[in-house]
Structures are given as C-alpha cells and as structure tokens.
C-alpha cells in the first residue's frame, strides 16, 4: 500500500435495507396465555446501495432495487467507478 498516494486510493462499500416488518420469534406473557404482538405486516423490497469513498468524499454511487448481483456490481465497476474515477484522476 505504501507505493500508492492517498489520492489514488478508493474504498467500496455496500449496504442494503429491507422494508419488511421486523418481528420477534419469542415473547413473554402471563402463565397460560399466548404471547401476542399486534402490528401491521409489511412485505417490503430490498434496496442495495454501493459507493466509492475517496479523500474527496463519496464520488461514485449507485442504488438498485433488490440485491446487488454479480452482473450489476461488475457493470457498476466498469461504467461508473473505473470511468468516472479515471476521469477524475487525469
């Protein structure tokens, strides 16, 4: 790593959110009664985000519906990270 200047480094990170209703698998109740939890059930969709962090901040990011697949990630690397970051380095 010592061979690279700090301006040449970039770090990728992915995060995702799923809007489904959270629930517990166990609960407490009085003896002889069932534990109940009343709430509205939401069947959500996953959203994934990927970003490139450099000394200048986040310079290349993308958000996709669903999970980030290998093909989507490789497309993001080629068309957004490499081209955009390459242009910034010139």
N, CA, C and O of each residue as an XYZ file, in Angstrom:
360
protein
N       0.815     -1.195      0.000
C       0.000      0.000      0.000
C       0.860      1.261      0.000
O       0.411      2.317     -0.445
N       2.079      1.158      0.491
C       2.934      2.334      0.585
C       3.310      2.883     -0.784
O       3.737      4.032     -0.896
N       3.154      2.072     -1.825
C       3.514      2.523     -3.167
C       2.478      3.468     -3.771
O       2.756      4.122     -4.777
N       1.290      3.548     -3.176
C       0.218      4.387     -3.705
C       0.103      5.688     -2.922
O       0.308      5.728     -1.709
N      -0.226      6.739     -3.641
C      -0.509      8.011     -2.993
C      -1.922      7.953     -2.411
O      -2.764      7.228     -2.940
N      -2.204      8.688     -1.347
C      -3.552      8.676     -0.773
C      -4.630      9.068     -1.783
O      -5.757      8.581     -1.698
N      -4.299      9.941     -2.739
C      -5.263     10.364     -3.759
C      -5.617      9.237     -4.727
O      -6.634      9.315     -5.416
N      -4.796      8.197     -4.788
C      -5.023      7.086     -5.709
C      -5.886      5.979     -5.107
O      -6.283      5.049     -5.809
N      -6.174      6.077     -3.821
C      -6.933      5.025     -3.151
C      -8.424      5.325     -3.139
O      -8.841      6.477     -3.025
N      -9.211      4.275     -3.258
C     -10.657      4.369     -3.154
C     -11.175      3.118     -2.476
O     -10.620      2.036     -2.668
N     -12.208      3.244     -1.703
C     -12.758      2.120     -0.957
C     -14.238      1.963     -1.292
O     -15.004      2.925     -1.234
N     -14.630      0.735     -1.643
C     -16.015      0.428     -1.979
C     -16.715     -0.168     -0.769
O     -16.129     -0.944     -0.013
N     -17.980      0.206     -0.597
C     -18.772     -0.373      0.474
C     -20.200     -0.533     -0.014
O     -20.708      0.289     -0.777
N     -20.837     -1.600      0.436
C     -22.222     -1.870      0.055
C     -23.077     -1.937      1.312
O     -22.639     -2.418      2.356
N     -24.287     -1.454      1.192
C     -25.257     -1.568      2.267
C     -26.610     -1.858      1.645
O     -26.829     -1.585      0.465
N     -27.516     -2.409      2.436
C     -28.849     -2.680      1.907
C     -29.878     -2.495      3.011
O     -29.567     -2.549      4.201
N     -31.112     -2.276      2.575
C     -32.217     -2.112      3.509
C     -33.377     -2.939      3.004
O     -33.668     -2.973      1.808
N     -34.022     -3.591      3.920
C     -35.198     -4.385      3.598
C     -36.342     -3.818      4.414
O     -36.254     -3.756      5.641
N     -37.405     -3.407      3.761
C     -38.503     -2.716      4.441
C     -39.517     -3.656      5.078
O     -40.606     -3.220      5.451
N     -39.182     -4.933      5.208
C     -40.131     -5.853      5.836
C     -40.343     -5.513      7.298
O     -39.491     -4.898      7.939
N     -41.470     -5.915      7.808
C     -41.783     -5.724      9.215
C     -40.849     -6.590     10.054
O     -40.672     -7.778      9.785
N     -40.261     -5.982     11.062
C     -39.421     -6.773     11.964
C     -40.331     -7.497     12.957
O     -41.396     -6.998     13.322
N     -39.900     -8.660     13.376
C     -40.710     -9.401     14.346
C     -39.788    -10.209     15.235
O     -38.668    -10.550     14.856
N     -40.272    -10.502     16.400
C     -39.522    -11.331     17.332
C     -40.023    -12.755     17.231
O     -41.193    -12.983     16.922
N     -39.160    -13.704     17.486
C     -39.572    -15.106     17.422
C     -40.079    -15.612     18.769
O     -40.614    -16.718     18.848
N     -39.916    -14.818     19.829
C     -40.413    -15.234     21.140
C     -40.904    -14.007     21.902
O     -40.595    -12.875     21.530
N     -41.666    -14.233     22.962
C     -42.190    -13.135     23.757
C     -42.612    -13.634     25.132
O     -42.545    -14.829     25.418
N     -43.044    -12.708     25.975
C     -43.462    -13.025     27.331
C     -44.958    -12.816     27.474
O     -45.535    -11.917     26.862
N     -45.579    -13.661     28.292
C     -46.995    -13.490     28.618
C     -47.257    -14.120     29.981
O     -46.411    -14.825     30.531
N     -48.449    -13.851     30.514
C     -48.822    -14.467     31.780
C     -48.978    -15.965     31.571
O     -49.260    -16.423     30.463
N     -48.793    -16.713     32.634
C     -48.888    -18.165     32.561
C     -50.261    -18.582     32.037
O     -51.294    -18.115     32.515
N     -50.247    -19.476     31.039
C     -51.483    -19.987     30.469
C     -52.045    -19.149     29.328
O     -53.067    -19.513     28.746
N     -51.389    -18.022     28.994
C     -51.852    -17.184     27.890
C     -50.777    -17.141     26.806
O     -49.582    -17.215     27.094
N     -51.217    -17.022     25.571
C     -50.279    -16.906     24.461
C     -49.717    -15.494     24.391
O     -50.415    -14.522     24.682
N     -48.457    -15.387     24.006
C     -47.862    -14.066     23.793
C     -48.360    -13.536     22.453
O     -48.294    -14.233     21.440
N     -48.852    -12.321     22.449
C     -49.368    -11.721     21.226
C     -48.664    -10.402     20.954
O     -48.295     -9.667     21.870
N     -48.493    -10.131     19.693
C     -47.947     -8.849     19.284
C     -48.773     -8.384     18.100
O     -48.763     -9.015     17.042
N     -49.481     -7.292     18.273
C     -50.334     -6.780     17.205
C     -49.571     -5.721     16.426
O     -49.133     -4.716     16.985
N     -49.419     -5.957     15.140
C     -48.798     -4.979     14.266
C     -49.171     -5.293     12.823
O     -49.549     -6.417     12.496
N     -49.061     -4.305     11.986
C     -49.368     -4.472     10.576
C     -48.179     -5.142      9.903
O     -47.033     -4.752     10.124
N     -48.453     -6.154      9.080
C     -47.389     -6.855      8.380
C     -47.087     -6.147      7.072
O     -47.998     -5.849      6.298
N     -45.832     -5.880      6.826
C     -45.408     -5.217      5.594
C     -44.447     -6.136      4.859
O     -43.424     -6.548      5.407
N     -44.780     -6.452      3.623
C     -43.876     -7.246      2.802
C     -43.105     -6.267      1.938
O     -43.610     -5.804      0.915
N     -41.890     -5.952      2.342
C     -41.108     -4.923      1.665
C     -40.180     -5.472      0.605
O     -40.125     -6.675      0.348
N     -39.469     -4.569      0.010
C     -38.491     -4.914     -1.013
C     -37.126     -4.444     -0.562
O     -36.991     -3.450      0.152
N     -36.127     -5.173     -0.991
C     -34.746     -4.836     -0.648
C     -34.232     -3.758     -1.591
O     -34.516     -3.778     -2.789
N     -33.481     -2.826     -1.044
C     -32.789     -1.805     -1.806
C     -31.316     -1.879     -1.419
O     -30.985     -1.877     -0.233
N     -30.429     -1.944     -2.416
C     -28.993     -2.029     -2.160
C     -28.299     -0.788     -2.698
O     -28.678     -0.252     -3.739
N     -27.283     -0.341     -1.980
C     -26.506      0.827     -2.397
C     -25.027      0.497     -2.339
O     -24.577     -0.205     -1.433
N     -24.279      0.997     -3.295
C     -22.830      0.800     -3.382
C     -22.209      2.168     -3.593
O     -22.750      2.978     -4.346
N     -21.080      2.444     -2.943
C     -20.441      3.754     -3.077
C     -18.928      3.622     -3.036
O     -18.382      2.717     -2.405
N     -18.259      4.548     -3.726
C     -16.798      4.637     -3.738
C     -16.399      5.837     -2.894
O     -16.783      6.968     -3.191
N     -15.632      5.592     -1.848
C     -15.185      6.634     -0.936
C     -13.718      6.951     -1.205
O     -12.875      6.055     -1.196
N     -13.414      8.228     -1.444
C     -12.036      8.686     -1.643
C     -11.776      9.833     -0.676
O     -12.619     10.156      0.161
N     -10.608     10.442     -0.797
C     -10.306     11.607      0.031
C     -11.253     12.764     -0.248
O     -11.463     13.619      0.612
N     -11.824     12.794     -1.447
C     -12.767     13.845     -1.819
C     -14.185     13.550     -1.354
O     -15.086     14.356     -1.585
N     -14.398     12.426     -0.713
C     -15.726     12.017     -0.265
C     -16.265     10.910     -1.156
O     -15.501     10.234     -1.845
N     -17.577     10.723     -1.143
C     -18.211      9.719     -1.990
C     -18.325     10.310     -3.382
O     -18.997     11.322     -3.582
N     -17.664      9.672     -4.353
C     -17.647     10.239     -5.700
C     -18.416      9.405     -6.712
O     -18.772      9.916     -7.774
N     -18.680      8.155     -6.420
C     -19.415      7.313     -7.369
C     -20.305      6.373     -6.575
O     -19.814      5.534     -5.821
N     -21.598      6.509     -6.741
C     -22.530      5.667     -6.013
C     -23.646      5.187     -6.911
O     -23.917      5.768     -7.962
N     -24.286      4.122     -6.484
C     -25.434      3.600     -7.214
C     -26.392      2.958     -6.227
O     -25.987      2.467     -5.174
N     -27.675      2.970     -6.587
C     -28.711      2.322     -5.794
C     -29.511      1.441     -6.739
O     -29.904      1.880     -7.819
N     -29.755      0.184     -6.333
C     -30.529     -0.743     -7.160
C     -31.668     -1.328     -6.345
O     -31.552     -1.516     -5.134
N     -32.775     -1.615     -7.028
C     -33.870     -2.326     -6.378
C     -33.487     -3.787     -6.303
O     -33.004     -4.353     -7.284
N     -33.694     -4.402     -5.160
C     -33.311     -5.794     -4.974
C     -31.873     -5.890     -4.504
O     -31.278     -4.903     -4.072
N     -31.328     -7.077     -4.594
C     -29.951     -7.303     -4.170
C     -28.983     -6.976     -5.297
O     -29.322     -7.089     -6.475
N     -27.780     -6.571     -4.924
C     -26.728     -6.305     -5.891
C     -26.201     -7.650     -6.383
O     -25.628     -8.417     -5.609
N     -26.396     -7.932     -7.658
C     -25.920     -9.193     -8.229
C     -24.498     -9.001     -8.744
O     -23.995     -7.880     -8.816
N     -23.863    -10.107     -9.097
C     -22.512    -10.049     -9.634
C     -22.484     -9.217    -10.911
O     -21.596     -8.385    -11.092
N     -23.458     -9.440    -11.800
C     -23.505     -8.699    -13.065
C     -23.711     -7.205    -12.824
O     -23.072     -6.381    -13.477
N     -24.596     -6.851    -11.894
C     -24.852     -5.445    -11.579
C     -23.612     -4.794    -10.977
O     -23.288     -3.650    -11.296
N     -22.919     -5.526    -10.106
C     -21.711     -4.998     -9.475
C     -20.612     -4.771    -10.504
O     -19.950     -3.734    -10.487
N     -20.411     -5.743    -11.407
C     -19.375     -5.597    -12.431
C     -19.700     -4.440    -13.381
O     -18.801     -3.714    -13.805
N     -20.973     -4.268    -13.712
C     -21.388     -3.146    -14.557
C     -21.117     -1.823    -13.831
O     -20.639     -0.870    -14.447
N     -21.415     -1.760    -12.537
C     -21.142     -0.570    -11.732
C     -19.646     -0.263    -11.718
O     -19.243      0.889    -11.881
N     -18.826     -1.291    -11.522
C     -17.373     -1.088    -11.506
C     -16.874     -0.542    -12.839
O     -16.113      0.425    -12.876
N     -17.306     -1.166    -13.930
C     -16.800     -0.786    -15.250
C     -17.288      0.586    -15.709
O     -16.489      1.412    -16.152
N     -18.586      0.831    -15.607
C     -19.152      2.028    -16.214
C     -19.228      3.236    -15.296
O     -19.343      4.363    -15.778
N     -19.167      3.034    -14.011
C     -19.251      4.183    -13.099
C     -17.923      4.410    -12.381
O     -17.365      5.505    -12.450
N     -17.418      3.402    -11.701
C     -16.211      3.584    -10.889
C     -14.983      3.814    -11.762
O     -14.289      4.817    -11.599
N     -14.709      2.903    -12.679
C     -13.478      2.996    -13.465
C     -13.502      4.222    -14.371
O     -12.525      4.969    -14.421
N     -14.595      4.438    -15.081
C     -14.643      5.598    -15.991
C     -14.688      6.916    -15.243
O     -13.951      7.841    -15.583
N     -15.534      7.022    -14.233
C     -15.657      8.284    -13.506
C     -14.402      8.576    -12.708
O     -13.869      9.684    -12.771
N     -13.927      7.598    -11.959
C     -12.737      7.796    -11.128
C     -11.517      8.009    -12.024
O     -10.624      8.785    -11.684
N     -11.479      7.322    -13.168
C     -10.368      7.510    -14.115
C     -10.342      8.928    -14.666
O      -9.271      9.511    -14.835
N     -11.517      9.486    -14.948
C     -11.580     10.862    -15.446
C     -11.150     11.852    -14.373
O     -10.509     12.858    -14.676
N     -11.496     11.575    -13.126
C     -11.129     12.477    -12.018
C      -9.633     12.469    -11.754
O      -9.078     13.459    -11.277
N      -8.978     11.355    -12.062
C      -7.548     11.224    -11.764
C      -6.684     11.908    -12.831
O      -5.488     12.100    -12.607
N      -7.252     12.281    -13.982
C      -6.443     12.881    -15.051
C      -6.149     14.324    -14.780
O      -5.479     14.979    -15.579
